[in-house]
Amino acid sequence: MAVVRTLIRTLARAPLIAALCIALPVSASEAPSDPTLEPRPAEIMPLAPRSILLGVAESSGGFVAVGERGHILHSADGSTWTQVEVPVRAMLTGLTFATPETGWAVGYDATILKTTDGGRTWKIQNFDPEGQPFFDVLFLDPEHGIAVGKRSQVMETRDGGESWDLVENDVFDFMFHVNKITRLYDDTLLLVGERGLLVRSTDRGETWEMLESPYVGSYFGALPLGDSGAVLFGLRGNVYVTPDVTKLDTRDPETWDEYAAVTITDPGELEDLGWRHVDSGTGQSLFGGTLLDNGEVLLVGVGGSAVRSENRITRFVPVPNPYPFTLVSVITHGVKALAVGQNGSVLLDY
């Protein structure tokens, strides 16, 4: 337990990972930074498929998952996983593919890794044991990508990750942690994070605007909805829906006061702001989500929580999950959902 408490204190300024550490049993090997100045390759471990996994994505020939100790695993069917060789052993937190073959993983020690064979082999593009951790990454095409993370760190590449540049904008001066970057169907980019942080770009990351938020707690994820809408989810099971992110009011970062910000609960006031709050049916924090073929969403979180929306995301119903471990990321897999988290992966019937 002393190790758990020490790690939680170490990660206390990174809300998503700190929340995961509270929800998940952790070990000393998951410390956020490597003590060496040079990366060390992840150890091949027989129980890696049962370790903490924080991200999952589909690639050529199957699925890829990333997690603690630099673990990256590949699966052809979502059930049987094989650990692959990785040049770092930092905790990996995010994963994306621009094509079925080409993808990136990010994590602690400012790690950015790239694969060009569907996740079977990886090479380092960025590594800095003294750098801030990344929590998520998104590529708009095989050349243009954005990685986000702790203390509003936002990095951008336009050459497939060969070089990365810090994105400077006054909306990031608060140094709030950015937990997720999402691309909406109209190409609007949405960043969500702690303390109700909402940031929008309508020009593929050229400029960024801070948005008025109906909620002052942490958002852990967002999903596209319709042409330009979004579903946001986060702390204590809160879910917010907006039909059009481009019409939301902006906020001048220079006048924003975190002590004056309040969570809006009145439905009429929420509607005037372009939002509605949906009861998720759970008070557990929701860390991951995926879109379903019928336009509904599936969300997962603490303690094995899994809920599916109905009736155009106006209500949620529980999804049976026989495994009560915390789930962090989820994607659809045919008629099932593939989720990863505290104890590896699980297939859910939704």
Secondary structure, 3 states (H helix, E strand, C coil): CHHHHHHHHHCCCCHHHHHHHHHCCCCHHHCCCCCCCCCCCCCCCCCHHHCCEEEEEEECCEEEEEEHHHCEEEECCCCCEEECCCCCCCCEEEEEECCCCCEEEEECCCEEEEECCCCCCCEEEECCCCCCCEEEEEECCCCCEEEEEHHHCEEEECCCCCCCEECCCHHHCCCCCEEEEEECCCCCEEEEEHHHCEEEECCCCCCCEEECCCCCCCEEEEEEECCEEEEEEEHHHEEEEECEHHHCCECCCCCCCCCCCCCCCCHHHHHHHCCEEEECCCCCCEEEEEECCCCCEEEEEHHHCEEEEECCCCEEEECCCCCCCCEEEEEEECCEEEEEECCEEEEEEC
